[in-house]
């Protein structure tokens, strides 16, 4: 996803980058106040890359819509959202690349154990996802529920309503747990997480029959705008993008989605 610019060539002649380009290039939002006229072109790119170097291994694993949403996370919740999104991407990769369901289940079980009480103590030292999620480990089962949701998709063949519900419940539980930790509205975060999960899943399914099943569940949802605290702004962005197309198209589909994400990121609605 790069609707704003396709390379850094436009800035090699000294032109300063726009905020939108910064998002497309790095997943970070840079305001005009951040743009130093002495740091344009190659120098600007070097600064941006240096700022994100520590996060780049996890950022690189995220799909475009999550990178975009993360750009609007305040410092108080950025690391937690980065860890949460990276965990979600890791679990998705396990399920997507599974050739032997049993082996994939073992990998999912490893993550479930690490995310539970005391699990981090047995994890490899310096594991970046667990490090980012350290304050949430062993809290209320929300992270383990996320693993359960992905496992339900792994084992469902064909996809059925129970697996769809389990997947949506997993993401919603993870978002509710994060909201509770940040002292936000857990109920609203749970609804927003569930609807983001359903819309995201519907837009990625290739089978018309399975997709129709997800859309039927999705249509029955209450799609009012979620009222979320500033700390939960990435979730507000994802939920707002999900409301736009409601599974009919990917969350990020063209320049209109980018403009909507910028509005959601800045205002929350």
Secondary structure, DSSP 8 states (H G I E B T S, - for coil): --SS-SSSGGGTTS----HHHHHHHHS----TTT--GGG-HHHHHHHHHHHHTTTHHHHTTS-HHHHHHHTT--TTTHHHHHHHHHHHHHHHHHHHT-SSHHHHHHHHHHHHHHHSTTGGGGS-TT-HHHHHTGGGTTSSSHHHHHHHHHHHHHH-SS--HHHHHHHHHHHHHHHHHHHHHTTS-HHHHHHHHHHHHHHHHHHH---HHHHHHHHHHHHTS--------GGGHHHHHHHHHHHHHTTSS-SS-SHHHHHHHHHHHHH--
